[in-house]
Amino acid sequence: MTAPPISVNDLVVEYRSSTGSIRAVDGLDLSIEGGEVYALLGENGAGKTSTVEVLEGHRRRQSGRVEVLGIDPAATGRDRRELRDQIGIVLQASGIEPEITPREALRLFGSAYRNRRSIDEVVELVDLGEFVDQRVGTLSGGQRRRLDLAVAVIGRPKVLFLDEPTTGFDPAARRKAWELISTLRSDGTTILLTTHYLEEAEFLADRVGVISSGRMLVEGAPKDLQRAHGQSVMSVDISGADSGGEGGFRDGVTRALEGVVHDVVWTGTRVHVTSSDTTAVLERLTTWAASSGVSLSEWSIERPSLEQVFLSLGSGDVEDGSDG
Amino acid sequence: MVDANRWPRPFPQLVQQAAHQLRLFVRVPVAVFFTIALPLFVLLIINATSGERFVTDGNGDWPVDAFVCVAITAFTAVSATFTNLANMVPIRREEGVLQRWRSTPLPVWVLVGGHVLSAMVIAVVSTIFMLAVGVALYSVSVPAASLPALIVTLLAATVSFAAMGMAVAAVVPTASAASGIANAIILPMALISNVFIPMDDPPTAIDVLANLFPLRPFVDALQAPLHPIDPAVTPQWDRLAVVVIWGAVGFAVAVRQFRWNAAPGGTTRRRRSASQH
């Protein structure tokens, strides 16, 4: 069995401040498999940037074992160079002089790598064609981020670190960037992503990890997290020969769903039930309908977004943080 | 076709980095102005107001226009290396450029070497330009026999001042502070080093102080091969030694203190419109 491209055990990162040391990362464990897109989520100050910076080799750690492609990112000399040759990084700061053009930047950065892509290939891959010969200083924020992405992939990286890669993109540019990232994934590139756009993580990530106070709160596939930590909304129309009318429906539904719902809202004869256990809701409603002689129609179910999951985790709605 | 198993050769990478820095230099008009145009204007103004004076050193009299021209040529070489690097490297640090390069497999010495080499090229070109002006407009002459001494002096001094510039770049907190600090170092030094104000008989304290710092020894070492009466054909080793010792100290400080990341709250863009001198 081959080792995962990214492996972190019991990582601790501390910062010194005037009031003492602050622990930004507190015993984090993380393992990312080859070809996987992993999104690291967390509020500002949760420790995700510190974690990524340690993995990139840009920050020292206090303790813990960290390996990227089998090499400690804190290594020096030959190992460091070897690792740098096989990873690509999109930093939060662009880091490309405003006086040069994207074509010049790609030529220059490409010259550092052993197994580089051609400039034309990258221009096409990241869709830089329309501004490849303009000065970087004249580009929009979204165009600059595309250039950042282009520079990050010119060395044909096996592992790609994307620190908020689509910040400043308009929706269309963001979709294009997602397509690019999907293309890279299909080539087998392992990608670690941090983002503030939860729909981005939902769209791109095979797995997400939510960290808080430097610890992994939960980890898993977006759908699993949504199922485990989110509330779905089921809606259904109720009609039939119940003598109690609308009021009777409501009392009956309330009694039937007791203990398995978070919230119940009515719009006329349509009921919207918020619950994390949709199976139980379905079973109880159908049992109640059969016994009450009413019919249920126009079923719909709205799954929770990752954002809802994230917010519920942040607000402490989820007690069990042992998934990760 | 790129061989995926071989590292790119370092020398072409170094040349490419230096060429990149030169391209950046010519695309920043304010840098060109302050490094080359401003010293030229200062030279023209000083010599227009100096009259037919002579400056006496140990080997005889200099026409003041030639003396000042060579002194300002030395100052130009210092601007191209020390001031230029002390200003630009912190700017690139705050723009995230250094951090970006640190993320690549490019050897650190190639990156730093590219900055230093480009600064030396600018210094050499500026020196040739200023001496050409001196030959054309003033009584400067460049004897062929003195060329080896001139070249050795220029190379040793530009490497040393580049190292000092990297040291300042390493320790300054922000890019906007770098400009002020570099000028606060070099301008007072120039005033006591016979650059703008030729002094036949300076006060002892100023003379001692000027000789402790590296600019006056460099001015002396550059003037010696261009002396109008008795041009030196060998470098002024004792004067160059002072410059090189400062360069070695600068190198040590730069290596120990160099930072790749900007301090929080840095001010990257301000220096673009700020003066170097």
Interface residues (C-beta under 8 A of the other chain):
Chain A: E56 H58 R81 E82 R84 D85 I87 I89 L91 A93 S94 G95 I96 E97 P98 E99 I100 E104 L108 F109 S111 A112 Y113 R114 N115 R116 V151 G155
Chain B: V2 D3 A4 N5 R6 W7 P8 P12 Q13 Q16 Q17 H20 R23 L24 R27 V28 R92 E95 G96 V97 L98 Q99 R100 W101 R102 S103 T104 P105 L106 P107 W260 N261
